[in-house]
């Protein structure tokens, strides 16, 4: 009986760690990098269309969520440097169609 209890105590944490690692790997999809790249580019294009003289646009800290099998949502934040002042922060979000490889619903909020 002691052997079974000891074995159970040793195996439960190992099983939990393995399951957690599997779930984290399962959450990342092969299309996530494409979604991030496409949405970052779409956000940059949106910023450049409204901010004349936009210099460097640095999008950072992308967050990915899987809305469905064929749609990945990306949100993040960044910084726009237009050569005037210290730069302006922005946030963005976008949907990426994993089947067509296209973006939609691009929204950028530029801080003051």
C-alpha positions, 0 to 999 in steps of 0.5 A: 500500500505504501508503494502505491501511495508513494508512486501516486505522489511522485507521478501526479506532479510529473503528469500535471507538468507534462499536461501543462506543456502539451496544452501550451504547445497545443495553443500555438498554431503554425499560422500564429506568426503569419497572423502577427506579421500580417496584422502588424503590417496592416496596423502600420499601413493604417497608421501611415494613412492617417499620420503624415510623416510617420517615421518608424512604427514599432509594433510590440507585444502581440497577443494572439487569440484563436477565435475559430479554426479559420480566424486568429485575432491579434492585438498589441501595442507599439510606438510611432516616431514621426520626428516630432517629439518623443513619439506616440504610443498606439494600440491595435487589433486585427483579425487574420483569416488563416484560410485566405491569408488576409486581414480584416477589422484593423483598428488602431488607436493612437495616443496623444 
